[in-house]
Amino acid sequence: MTIRVLVVDDDPLVRSALRLMLGGQPDVEVVGEAADGREGLALAESLRPDVVLMDIRMPVLNGLEATRELQRAARPPHVIVLTTFDADDHVVEALAAGADGFLLKDTPPPQILDAIRTVAAGDPMLSPSATRTLIDRLRAGTSTERVADAEHRLALLTERERDVALAVGRGLSNAEIAAELYLSVPTVKAHVSRLFENLVVTNRVQIAICVHDAGLV
């Protein structure tokens, strides 16, 4: 199955580089390009991509707001935020708004491809070189109210759901969680689906944020 990708970035050189890099892959197709978030939303609605590579800082509508609006669709695409270190504050908010992960713009091409395939399969992807910075910022900026809210939501889970939530918070894939907890992959997927409902979140990254807010990972 071909993964349909939409590139949203106001830098034409970045768009060209991504299209060139992804164009040679048999399982990935760049179906469109947009120079700002508003144009990206329109193309996402008409082209129905599987994955959107979303820049943060753009004119007309930035990537943060565009990501938030994409989540309102009946079947939203997966979103990977493209960023630099000095945009980490925005990345935290973008992940909370529903992005499936983020990559630094200087990420090597093979890792970008891996990220696209990973999120298309339903798993989050956080750039290894920036994950620690993100976690540190989350912990430093976690208010008492956010901690209490996260602890309350996690307290409502069953023991097994909590185990799965902690594993998601550590960045494990469904297959890795299944192996660690001695469960089948379909069972893990079922637990993750219930976590979306019980924690009132829309993706795995938001589960991880909740776990981090509670100080459990």
Disulfide bonds with the S-S distance in Angstrom:
none
